[in-house]
Amino acid sequence: MPDILRSLTRYLKDPPPEVVFEIATDAVRMARSGQANSIESAPLGPGVISPSPLHDNIALPEPLQAAVYRLAPSTGRRRKQRTAAVLLPDNSAHVTVLEFSDLPDNHDEQRALIRARLKRSVPFDIDTAALSYWTQEAAAPTGTPAKGAKVRREVVVATTPPEIVQRYEAPFRNAGFEPGLVTLASLACLGLVDHRGISIVARLSGVVLTVLVKQDRILKLTRSIALAETASPLDEIAGHLFQTFVYVEDNLGRGAEQLYLAGFGSMESQALETFPDEFKVPVLVLGGADTGIRGYLKGAA
């Protein structure tokens, strides 16, 4: 299991969830745990979901509830709820990677320190926000570390107003599920990336581009960008990717070695034709719109 998904699940004492759902702007997808070929989909019309950490994401709750019921009909009152993992749209939460040179071991102290670091960088009340995080060891520095030097630790943090999470969870609870793990589809997508070294993942979901940088087992950067309505979206995507390649060169000491595409749909063939020459790296395809749920299934296997 990749470190990111291992970190997400290591604190769960219950058995793996029975099913996993992925919510996107165009559909709800569902698969049974351990069955990568069992993915089913229920479409959503335009305007049902508008992902953002700044406002209510679910404009039309009835179609979303109907899609969940179509995939997993409610069985009414049960003595024991069914368990589910729920993958949210990429832009529904603020995700960042923080570096600490002295991170306390106590979880309450960790959360307080993380909230303090985020206070000026998130556009909502961080003190009341829903917050999920996991730690990863920073890449080993070159040379011999000084005696007594503190170990750098990098923390991946996802946070959003609690009412946004509650609204996403509601249709699943109404259908008799207990969402035991809630995370973002883009983070789950990383379960499909096997490359050791520096990789860049560009994932499209609706009009949102999520760019992730992974160095070996460590997530170094994640950004979600709402694309403008332009005649040449691939040009805008290339511009964001160019900035990411420059970031990697400037901050990680060497260039990215692979570029992965996910969810590019009708733009996939053109991207495969132009991006290798533009960025001077191999360009591979992770898959289509279901890479979040497939990444989760692979990582949890």
Residue frames as qw, qx, qy, qz and C-alpha x, y, z in Angstrom:
[[0.000, 0.889, 0.459, 0.000, 0.00, 0.00, 0.00],
 [0.369, 0.574, -0.057, 0.729, 1.44, 3.44, -0.89],
 [0.323, -0.117, -0.543, 0.766, 2.46, 5.52, 2.13],
 [0.245, -0.158, -0.015, -0.957, -0.23, 8.14, 1.58],
 [0.706, -0.276, -0.399, -0.516, -3.09, 5.66, 1.78],
 [0.649, -0.150, -0.661, 0.346, -1.35, 3.74, 4.56],
 [0.138, 0.026, -0.387, 0.911, -1.20, 6.98, 6.53],
 [0.458, -0.212, -0.176, -0.845, -4.85, 7.66, 5.86],
 [0.806, -0.223, -0.415, -0.359, -5.96, 4.25, 7.11],
 [0.494, 0.184, -0.741, 0.416, -3.49, 3.35, 9.85],
 [0.167, -0.150, 0.535, -0.815, -5.60, 4.91, 12.62],
 [0.729, -0.081, -0.192, -0.651, -8.75, 2.99, 11.64],
 [0.296, -0.270, 0.876, -0.269, -9.37, 0.02, 13.90],
 [0.757, 0.289, 0.394, -0.434, -12.46, -1.27, 12.09],
 [0.658, 0.148, 0.641, 0.365, -12.34, -3.56, 9.03],
 [0.123, -0.061, 0.422, 0.896, -12.00, -1.91, 5.61],
 [0.482, 0.320, 0.204, -0.790, -15.19, -0.17, 4.43],
 [0.658, 0.291, 0.694, -0.035, -17.58, -2.31, 2.46],
 [0.527, 0.684, 0.389, 0.321, -17.77, 0.16, -0.41],
 [0.321, -0.367, 0.061, 0.871, -16.06, 3.30, -1.68],
 [0.330, 0.836, 0.438, 0.015, -17.85, 6.23, -3.28],
 [0.377, -0.130, 0.166, 0.902, -16.36, 9.03, -5.36],
 [0.211, 0.839, 0.425, -0.265, -18.29, 12.26, -5.87],
 [0.355, -0.036, 0.357, 0.863, -17.53, 14.33, -8.96],
 [0.263, 0.354, 0.066, -0.895, -19.36, 17.17, -10.65],
 [0.503, 0.206, -0.533, -0.649, -20.66, 14.85, -13.38],
 [0.787, -0.095, -0.569, -0.218, -21.34, 11.60, -11.48],
 [0.581, -0.546, 0.523, -0.303, -21.24, 9.56, -8.31],
 [0.656, 0.328, -0.674, -0.086, -19.17, 6.37, -8.61],
 [0.720, -0.455, 0.396, -0.342, -19.21, 3.33, -6.35],
 [0.638, 0.323, -0.699, -0.017, -17.13, 0.18, -6.01],
 [0.873, -0.472, -0.056, -0.109, -17.00, -2.63, -3.52],
 [0.282, -0.783, 0.553, 0.023, -13.78, -2.91, -1.57],
 [0.500, -0.307, 0.789, 0.181, -11.29, -5.25, -3.17],
 [0.596, 0.451, 0.650, 0.141, -13.20, -5.35, -6.46],
 [0.150, -0.443, 0.261, 0.844, -11.50, -3.00, -8.90],
 [0.024, -0.119, -0.738, -0.663, -13.77, -4.15, -11.73],
 [0.078, -0.574, -0.806, 0.122, -16.98, -3.40, -9.83],
 [0.049, -0.270, -0.102, 0.956, -17.12, 0.38, -10.45],
 [0.141, 0.668, 0.706, 0.186, -20.64, 1.62, -11.14],
 [0.148, -0.049, 0.016, 0.988, -21.67, 5.17, -12.00],
 [0.092, 0.758, 0.640, -0.084, -24.77, 7.34, -11.62],
 [0.344, 0.397, 0.179, 0.832, -24.66, 10.60, -13.62],
 [0.131, -0.668, -0.406, 0.610, -25.26, 14.06, -12.16],
 [0.367, 0.798, 0.362, 0.313, -26.62, 16.94, -14.19],
 [0.359, 0.407, -0.120, 0.831, -24.95, 20.35, -14.48],
 [0.222, -0.574, 0.096, -0.783, -25.17, 22.56, -11.42],
 [0.807, -0.449, -0.372, -0.097, -25.75, 19.83, -8.83],
 [0.748, -0.494, -0.053, 0.440, -22.27, 20.21, -7.29],
 [0.328, 0.865, -0.137, 0.355, -19.93, 23.21, -7.28],
 [0.820, -0.275, -0.280, 0.418, -16.76, 22.24, -5.36],
 [0.189, 0.677, -0.219, 0.677, -15.15, 24.95, -3.21],
 [0.472, -0.278, -0.646, 0.532, -14.10, 25.43, 0.42],
 [0.045, 0.005, -0.129, 0.991, -15.71, 28.89, 0.32],
 [0.552, 0.001, 0.002, -0.834, -19.40, 28.11, -0.13],
 [0.758, 0.056, 0.561, -0.329, -22.01, 25.37, 0.01],
 [0.094, -0.321, 0.811, 0.480, -20.97, 22.76, -2.54],
 [0.126, 0.300, 0.934, 0.145, -24.30, 21.01, -3.06],
 [0.243, 0.063, -0.097, -0.963, -26.72, 23.31, -4.87],
 [0.741, -0.029, -0.291, -0.605, -29.24, 20.54, -5.64],
 [0.312, -0.355, 0.832, -0.288, -29.24, 17.87, -2.90],
 [0.821, 0.173, 0.343, -0.423, -32.13, 15.82, -4.34],
 [0.789, 0.520, -0.306, -0.119, -30.32, 14.65, -7.51],
 [0.160, 0.556, -0.770, 0.268, -27.24, 13.76, -5.45],
 [0.545, -0.165, 0.683, -0.458, -29.35, 11.73, -3.03],
 [0.866, 0.338, 0.099, -0.355, -31.09, 10.01, -5.94],
 [0.568, 0.599, -0.564, 0.007, -27.71, 9.07, -7.47],
 [0.118, -0.411, 0.827, -0.366, -26.57, 7.51, -4.19],
 [0.711, 0.061, 0.516, -0.474, -29.83, 5.56, -3.85],
 [0.796, 0.491, -0.211, -0.283, -29.49, 4.36, -7.45],
 [0.421, 0.528, -0.722, 0.151, -26.06, 2.90, -6.70],
 [0.244, 0.014, -0.873, 0.422, -26.83, 1.60, -3.22],
 [0.470, -0.532, -0.411, -0.572, -30.55, 1.44, -2.40],
 [0.281, -0.435, 0.538, -0.665, -31.36, 2.12, 1.22],
 [0.452, -0.128, -0.882, -0.024, -32.21, -0.99, 3.22],
 [0.531, -0.701, -0.262, -0.398, -34.12, 0.99, 5.81],
 [0.430, -0.738, 0.416, -0.312, -33.26, 0.75, 9.47],
 [0.830, 0.172, -0.509, 0.154, -30.49, -1.71, 10.18],
 [0.738, -0.652, -0.080, 0.154, -28.99, -2.70, 13.48],
 [0.581, -0.438, 0.292, 0.620, -25.56, -2.07, 12.04],
 [0.382, 0.844, -0.071, -0.371, -24.78, 0.59, 9.45],
 [0.860, 0.345, 0.127, 0.353, -22.81, -0.28, 6.33],
 [0.419, -0.678, 0.173, 0.579, -19.36, 1.30, 6.19],
 [0.621, 0.704, 0.226, 0.260, -18.09, 3.42, 3.31],
 [0.434, -0.339, 0.138, 0.823, -15.12, 5.47, 2.22],
 [0.328, 0.872, 0.359, -0.053, -16.12, 8.73, 0.50],
 [0.520, -0.051, 0.242, 0.817, -13.84, 10.55, -1.95],
 [0.126, 0.839, 0.315, -0.425, -14.72, 14.22, -2.30],
 [0.562, 0.771, 0.115, 0.275, -14.13, 16.52, -5.29],
 [0.689, 0.107, -0.172, 0.696, -10.60, 17.90, -5.42],
 [0.126, 0.424, -0.047, 0.896, -11.50, 21.56, -4.90],
 [0.547, -0.662, -0.402, -0.318, -13.83, 21.00, -1.93],
 [0.701, -0.662, -0.071, 0.257, -11.01, 21.38, 0.61],
 [0.150, 0.905, -0.387, 0.096, -7.81, 23.34, 1.08],
 [0.965, -0.139, 0.026, 0.222, -4.82, 20.96, 0.92],
 [0.198, 0.886, -0.384, 0.169, -1.24, 21.93, 1.62],
 [0.875, -0.035, -0.328, 0.354, 2.08, 20.43, 2.67],
 [0.258, -0.920, 0.195, -0.223, 3.67, 22.03, 5.74],
 [0.716, 0.262, -0.500, 0.409, 7.24, 21.50, 6.92],
 [0.558, -0.800, 0.083, -0.204, 8.17, 21.39, 10.61],
 [0.434, 0.517, -0.646, 0.355, 11.60, 21.15, 12.18],
 [0.012, 0.099, -0.805, 0.585, 10.15, 20.43, 15.63],
 [0.601, -0.266, -0.404, -0.636, 6.78, 18.70, 15.61],
 [0.423, -0.340, 0.657, -0.523, 5.50, 17.53, 19.02],
 [0.126, 0.002, -0.985, -0.120, 4.46, 13.90, 19.45],
 [0.219, 0.389, 0.712, -0.542, 1.17, 14.75, 21.17],
 [0.213, 0.456, 0.713, 0.488, -1.69, 14.78, 18.64],
 [0.081, -0.894, -0.424, 0.125, -3.56, 17.63, 20.35],
 [0.300, -0.714, 0.189, 0.604, -0.41, 19.75, 20.30],
 [0.365, 0.028, 0.665, 0.651, 0.18, 18.83, 16.66],
 [0.138, 0.693, 0.654, 0.269, -3.33, 19.94, 15.67],
 [0.182, -0.906, -0.199, 0.327, -2.97, 23.22, 17.56],
 [0.361, -0.505, 0.399, 0.675, 0.37, 23.94, 15.88],
 [0.305, 0.259, 0.724, 0.562, -1.00, 23.10, 12.43],
 [0.040, 0.841, 0.537, 0.058, -4.05, 25.33, 12.92],
 [0.264, -0.822, 0.021, 0.504, -1.76, 28.17, 14.02],
 [0.369, -0.233, 0.567, 0.699, 0.35, 27.77, 10.87],
 [0.189, 0.420, 0.749, 0.476, -2.75, 27.82, 8.66],
 [0.017, -0.694, -0.513, 0.505, -4.51, 30.73, 10.33],
 [0.091, 0.694, -0.115, -0.705, -3.41, 33.33, 7.79],
 [0.011, -0.292, 0.758, 0.583, -3.36, 31.13, 4.70],
 [0.049, 0.372, 0.908, 0.190, -6.87, 29.66, 4.50],
 [0.157, -0.237, -0.184, -0.941, -9.88, 31.80, 3.54],
 [0.645, -0.503, -0.405, -0.408, -12.17, 30.48, 6.29],
 [0.493, -0.695, 0.353, -0.386, -12.17, 30.08, 10.08],
 [0.542, 0.339, -0.762, 0.105, -9.42, 27.55, 10.74],
 [0.192, -0.263, 0.729, -0.603, -10.35, 27.21, 14.43],
 [0.693, 0.130, 0.453, -0.545, -13.71, 25.62, 13.59],
 [0.602, 0.463, -0.495, -0.422, -12.72, 23.91, 10.34],
 [0.981, -0.064, 0.177, -0.038, -12.70, 20.16, 9.83],
 [0.122, 0.797, -0.589, -0.061, -9.03, 19.17, 9.68],
 [0.988, -0.037, 0.139, 0.054, -7.33, 15.96, 8.65],
 [0.179, 0.842, -0.509, -0.015, -3.57, 15.49, 8.48],
 [0.974, -0.144, 0.060, 0.162, -0.82, 12.92, 8.36],
 [0.229, -0.835, 0.435, 0.249, 2.92, 13.17, 8.75],
 [0.909, 0.371, -0.033, 0.186, 5.58, 12.04, 6.31],
 [0.643, -0.502, 0.186, 0.547, 9.30, 11.98, 6.88],
 [0.297, 0.884, -0.182, -0.313, 10.99, 14.68, 4.83],
 [0.852, 0.457, -0.190, 0.172, 13.45, 13.59, 2.15],
 [0.779, -0.443, 0.011, 0.443, 16.82, 12.77, 3.65],
 [0.114, 0.955, -0.203, -0.181, 19.28, 15.67, 3.27],
 [0.801, 0.451, -0.281, 0.276, 22.55, 15.15, 1.45],
 [0.209, 0.581, -0.549, 0.562, 25.68, 14.81, 3.53],
 [0.486, -0.221, -0.765, 0.360, 26.01, 13.84, 7.16],
 [0.315, -0.817, -0.272, -0.399, 23.51, 15.58, 9.47],
 [0.061, 0.561, -0.511, 0.648, 24.94, 17.49, 12.40],
 [0.347, -0.170, -0.857, 0.342, 24.85, 15.80, 15.78],
 [0.006, 0.444, 0.603, -0.662, 21.59, 16.61, 17.54],
 [0.176, 0.055, -0.359, -0.915, 20.04, 18.09, 14.41],
 [0.539, 0.267, 0.543, -0.585, 16.25, 18.03, 14.41],
 [0.292, 0.174, 0.855, 0.392, 14.55, 15.86, 11.82],
 [0.323, 0.151, -0.164, -0.920, 12.37, 17.76, 9.38],
 [0.272, 0.323, 0.902, -0.087, 8.86, 16.41, 9.10],
 [0.211, -0.017, -0.393, -0.895, 6.38, 17.26, 6.39],
 [0.279, 0.334, 0.774, -0.459, 2.67, 17.22, 7.14],
 [0.098, -0.262, -0.651, -0.706, -0.07, 16.93, 4.53],
 [0.137, 0.327, 0.585, -0.730, -3.10, 18.86, 5.75],
 [0.107, -0.400, -0.664, -0.622, -6.63, 18.90, 4.32],
 [0.018, -0.376, -0.586, 0.717, -9.12, 21.32, 5.84],
 [0.143, -0.375, -0.527, -0.749, -12.53, 22.72, 5.00],
 [0.428, -0.250, 0.271, -0.825, -15.53, 24.16, 6.89],
 [0.247, -0.016, 0.939, -0.238, -17.30, 21.32, 8.75],
 [0.597, 0.430, 0.371, -0.567, -20.68, 22.00, 7.15],
 [0.501, 0.539, -0.515, -0.439, -19.21, 21.16, 3.72],
 [0.119, 0.215, -0.968, 0.044, -18.15, 17.70, 4.91],
 [0.361, 0.208, 0.742, -0.525, -21.50, 17.19, 6.65],
 [0.605, 0.501, 0.018, -0.619, -23.42, 18.05, 3.49],
 [0.450, 0.435, -0.728, -0.279, -21.36, 15.58, 1.45],
 [0.001, -0.112, 0.962, -0.249, -21.81, 12.85, 4.08],
 [0.513, 0.124, 0.400, -0.749, -25.58, 13.34, 4.43],
 [0.759, 0.253, -0.288, -0.526, -26.79, 11.39, 1.37],
 [0.510, 0.237, -0.823, 0.082, -24.67, 8.40, 2.36],
 [0.118, -0.035, 0.760, -0.639, -25.91, 8.46, 5.95],
 [0.631, 0.174, 0.122, -0.746, -29.47, 8.67, 4.60],
 [0.766, 0.271, -0.497, -0.304, -28.76, 5.51, 2.61],
 [0.920, -0.380, 0.012, -0.098, -27.57, 3.69, 5.73],
 [0.780, 0.309, -0.266, 0.475, -23.81, 4.18, 5.41],
 [0.503, -0.821, 0.035, 0.266, -21.28, 5.34, 7.99],
 [0.567, 0.752, -0.215, 0.258, -18.50, 7.29, 6.21],
 [0.816, -0.500, -0.003, 0.291, -15.46, 5.98, 8.06],
 [0.517, -0.264, 0.282, 0.764, -12.88, 7.58, 5.79],
 [0.357, 0.891, 0.276, -0.042, -13.42, 10.86, 3.94],
 [0.455, -0.445, 0.329, 0.697, -10.64, 12.21, 1.74],
 [0.374, 0.695, -0.156, -0.593, -10.09, 13.82, -1.66],
 [0.910, 0.370, 0.186, -0.026, -10.17, 11.95, -4.95],
 [0.449, 0.801, -0.369, 0.143, -6.87, 13.51, -6.06],
 [0.288, -0.619, 0.693, -0.231, -5.03, 12.13, -3.02],
 [0.832, 0.002, 0.530, -0.163, -6.53, 8.69, -3.57],
 [0.734, 0.669, -0.090, -0.081, -5.47, 8.92, -7.23],
 [0.046, 0.776, -0.627, 0.057, -1.83, 8.80, -6.13],
 [0.752, -0.209, 0.613, -0.128, -2.31, 5.11, -5.36],
 [0.846, 0.500, 0.186, 0.012, -1.94, 4.57, -9.13],
 [0.313, 0.865, -0.374, 0.117, 1.52, 6.20, -9.28],
 [0.956, -0.230, 0.004, 0.183, 4.23, 3.57, -8.87],
 [0.595, 0.620, -0.191, 0.474, 7.18, 5.63, -10.10],
 [0.641, -0.601, -0.111, 0.463, 10.02, 6.20, -7.64],
 [0.403, 0.116, 0.189, 0.888, 11.59, 9.57, -8.19],
 [0.133, 0.385, 0.219, -0.887, 9.87, 12.88, -8.91],
 [0.131, 0.418, 0.810, 0.391, 6.50, 12.66, -10.63],
 [0.244, 0.155, 0.106, -0.951, 3.95, 15.30, -11.53],
 [0.143, 0.425, 0.891, 0.064, 0.28, 14.31, -11.76],
 [0.234, 0.071, -0.109, -0.963, -2.21, 16.49, -13.63],
 [0.070, 0.361, 0.927, -0.071, -5.80, 15.46, -12.87],
 [0.252, -0.116, -0.231, -0.933, -8.84, 17.02, -14.51],
 [0.010, -0.439, -0.879, 0.188, -12.28, 16.77, -12.94],
 [0.143, 0.880, 0.442, -0.101, -14.83, 19.00, -14.58],
 [0.321, 0.876, -0.052, 0.356, -13.29, 22.47, -14.79],
 [0.503, -0.803, 0.317, -0.040, -10.87, 21.84, -11.92],
 [0.719, 0.464, -0.458, 0.238, -7.22, 20.98, -12.56],
 [0.692, -0.688, 0.217, -0.018, -5.36, 19.42, -9.65],
 [0.591, 0.607, -0.478, 0.231, -1.56, 19.25, -9.90],
 [0.799, -0.578, 0.165, -0.023, 0.37, 17.05, -7.49],
 [0.398, 0.671, -0.606, 0.158, 4.12, 16.53, -7.08],
 [0.922, -0.365, 0.098, -0.083, 5.30, 13.26, -5.59],
 [0.252, 0.697, -0.660, 0.127, 8.94, 12.55, -4.71],
 [0.204, 0.132, -0.953, 0.183, 9.42, 8.84, -4.04],
 [0.274, -0.470, -0.837, 0.051, 6.79, 8.15, -1.36],
 [0.174, -0.475, -0.383, 0.773, 6.34, 11.77, -0.31],
 [0.212, 0.818, 0.472, 0.251, 3.76, 14.28, -1.47],
 [0.447, -0.132, -0.058, 0.883, 5.59, 17.58, -1.99],
 [0.149, 0.192, -0.050, -0.969, 2.94, 19.84, -3.51],
 [0.159, 0.493, 0.841, 0.154, -0.75, 19.89, -4.37],
 [0.132, 0.279, 0.014, -0.951, -2.73, 22.67, -6.05],
 [0.299, 0.541, 0.782, 0.082, -6.30, 22.78, -7.33],
 [0.008, -0.279, 0.177, 0.944, -7.14, 25.43, -9.93],
 [0.494, 0.618, 0.553, -0.261, -10.52, 26.30, -11.39],
 [0.418, 0.060, 0.524, 0.740, -9.82, 26.69, -15.10],
 [0.251, 0.466, 0.032, -0.848, -11.11, 29.71, -16.97],
 [0.681, 0.505, 0.523, -0.082, -13.58, 29.22, -19.81],
 [0.017, 0.671, -0.449, -0.590, -11.23, 29.64, -22.75],
 [0.797, 0.477, -0.186, -0.321, -11.08, 28.36, -26.30],
 [0.658, 0.426, -0.594, 0.182, -7.77, 26.63, -25.55],
 [0.730, -0.639, 0.123, -0.211, -7.96, 24.98, -22.10],
 [0.939, -0.005, -0.048, 0.341, -4.91, 22.84, -22.91],
 [0.400, 0.600, -0.175, 0.670, -2.83, 26.01, -23.22],
 [0.413, -0.720, 0.196, -0.522, -3.95, 27.13, -19.77],
 [0.946, -0.320, 0.051, -0.002, -3.19, 23.68, -18.35],
 [0.795, 0.311, -0.126, 0.505, 0.27, 23.78, -19.95],
 [0.063, 0.736, -0.213, 0.639, 0.90, 27.14, -18.28],
 [0.686, -0.610, 0.211, -0.335, 0.08, 25.76, -14.83],
 [0.979, -0.062, 0.027, 0.191, 2.23, 22.69, -15.49],
 [0.551, 0.584, -0.201, 0.561, 5.14, 24.86, -16.62],
 [0.275, -0.744, 0.292, -0.533, 5.01, 26.69, -13.26],
 [0.898, -0.380, 0.170, -0.143, 5.03, 23.31, -11.50],
 [0.891, 0.253, -0.081, 0.367, 8.07, 22.08, -13.45],
 [0.235, 0.696, -0.277, 0.620, 9.91, 25.30, -12.50],
 [0.605, -0.643, 0.232, -0.409, 8.92, 24.80, -8.84],
 [0.986, -0.134, 0.041, 0.087, 10.34, 21.28, -8.89],
 [0.685, 0.466, -0.172, 0.533, 13.65, 22.45, -10.38],
 [0.002, 0.712, -0.254, 0.654, 13.97, 25.31, -7.89],
 [0.579, -0.552, 0.311, -0.512, 12.92, 23.44, -4.74],
 [0.962, -0.159, 0.197, -0.103, 13.75, 19.76, -5.17],
 [0.398, -0.640, 0.569, 0.328, 17.20, 20.05, -6.70],
 [0.191, -0.105, 0.831, 0.511, 16.43, 18.24, -9.93],
 [0.436, 0.084, -0.320, -0.837, 13.75, 18.07, -12.58],
 [0.781, 0.070, 0.414, -0.462, 10.61, 15.98, -12.68],
 [0.179, -0.287, 0.886, 0.316, 11.02, 12.63, -14.40],
 [0.047, 0.353, 0.897, 0.261, 7.45, 11.69, -15.30],
 [0.349, 0.057, 0.082, -0.932, 4.19, 13.50, -16.06],
 [0.079, 0.287, 0.955, -0.008, 0.95, 11.59, -15.48],
 [0.331, -0.092, -0.214, -0.915, -2.43, 12.60, -16.90],
 [0.042, 0.314, 0.922, -0.223, -5.82, 11.70, -15.47],
 [0.204, 0.683, 0.598, -0.366, -9.30, 12.60, -16.66],
 [0.073, -0.401, 0.311, 0.859, -8.24, 14.50, -19.79],
 [0.588, 0.536, 0.522, -0.307, -10.98, 12.96, -21.93],
 [0.659, 0.705, 0.238, 0.111, -11.12, 14.43, -25.44],
 [0.097, 0.942, -0.321, 0.028, -7.93, 16.45, -24.78],
 [0.802, -0.415, 0.409, 0.131, -5.88, 13.37, -23.95],
 [0.822, 0.331, 0.284, 0.367, -4.59, 12.64, -27.46],
 [0.299, 0.872, -0.046, 0.384, -3.51, 16.24, -28.03],
 [0.460, -0.815, 0.332, -0.116, -1.80, 16.37, -24.63],
 [0.868, -0.190, 0.401, 0.222, 0.08, 13.15, -25.40],
 [0.686, 0.574, 0.196, 0.402, 1.19, 14.67, -28.70],
 [0.189, 0.855, -0.085, 0.475, 2.41, 18.05, -27.39],
 [0.572, -0.793, 0.155, -0.139, 3.40, 17.65, -23.72],
 [0.904, -0.177, 0.125, 0.368, 6.43, 15.31, -24.19],
 [0.554, 0.460, 0.074, 0.690, 8.19, 17.87, -26.39],
 [0.148, -0.847, -0.048, -0.509, 7.04, 20.81, -24.27],
 [0.601, -0.730, 0.237, -0.225, 8.20, 19.43, -20.93],
 [0.399, 0.585, -0.701, 0.085, 10.94, 16.99, -22.05],
 [0.343, -0.230, 0.837, -0.358, 9.66, 14.09, -19.95],
 [0.150, -0.185, -0.930, -0.280, 7.69, 10.91, -20.67],
 [0.473, -0.063, 0.157, -0.865, 3.92, 11.51, -20.44],
 [0.142, -0.110, -0.983, -0.025, 1.76, 8.62, -19.24],
 [0.518, -0.337, -0.244, -0.747, -1.99, 8.22, -18.75],
 [0.172, -0.118, 0.832, -0.514, -3.32, 7.06, -15.38],
 [0.096, 0.427, 0.898, 0.030, -6.88, 6.78, -16.63],
 [0.065, -0.561, -0.455, -0.688, -10.10, 8.67, -17.07],
 [0.342, -0.606, 0.029, -0.718, -12.60, 10.18, -14.68],
 [0.864, -0.433, -0.173, -0.188, -12.49, 7.24, -12.25],
 [0.575, 0.417, -0.536, 0.456, -8.82, 7.54, -11.20],
 [0.302, -0.523, 0.450, -0.658, -9.73, 8.55, -7.66],
 [0.872, -0.196, 0.211, -0.396, -11.75, 5.45, -6.92],
 [0.919, 0.278, -0.255, 0.112, -9.33, 3.16, -8.79],
 [0.294, 0.578, -0.537, 0.539, -6.38, 4.66, -6.92],
 [0.546, -0.443, 0.427, -0.568, -8.13, 4.04, -3.63],
 [0.975, -0.006, 0.036, -0.221, -8.90, 0.43, -4.53],
 [0.767, 0.421, -0.379, 0.300, -5.32, -0.23, -5.61],
 [0.077, 0.586, -0.525, 0.613, -3.82, 1.48, -2.58],
 [0.636, -0.361, 0.397, -0.555, -6.09, -0.33, -0.14],
 [0.912, 0.149, -0.337, -0.179, -5.50, -3.76, -1.71]]
